[in-house]
Amino acid sequence: MSANSALLLCVGNEQGLMELRCAVLEQAGYRAKVATPTEAESLLRAENFHLIVLSAWVSEDERIRVIAAAGDAPIVALEAMTFPQELLCKVACLLANRSRVPPPGGKATPGLSRVDLV
């Protein structure tokens, strides 16, 4: 999957940080949208995202709800401050392995985790 065809959703409560994260992803050639956890639940039901980036600074309840709403889409669940290069590397690796990851709404591949912690 090429970067410019992948649609990513950056989820978190810090609007400025999410916009900066999306700007980094967009500069690398991805299409990216920003959402709060509540907005993400609606967006994930309405659109097919290739990957979700979940902020480290969401509550456990918000994290659970977003993961449940994401269906089979792979998730990069951040656990601490993540530098742009590290995020880009993780996103690129997950999308490069996309042939092993089902499309949104598809069946999961046995043995493949859909939530990667960074």
C-alpha angles and dihedrals in degrees: 000000000000120000094241093057096050117098113205131188119211109203125194146108097249104085095191094048092047091050090050091048090051091048090055091049092046092050086055089055103264127126107235138182131195123225140164113234091261092049090046092059090059095040092050090056092048104040139037112239122190093211139002124215109204119199121237089228101069122103121258089249092052090047092052093048094049093047090050092048092048093072109191097342112123116249132209101206107195116212101184142001106318123200117229095247092053091049093047091049093051093046093048092048094050093047092045087057090047090116085070092044115074120239115257106293093018129118121278120249111239113252095017116116114217094198115066117189117215 
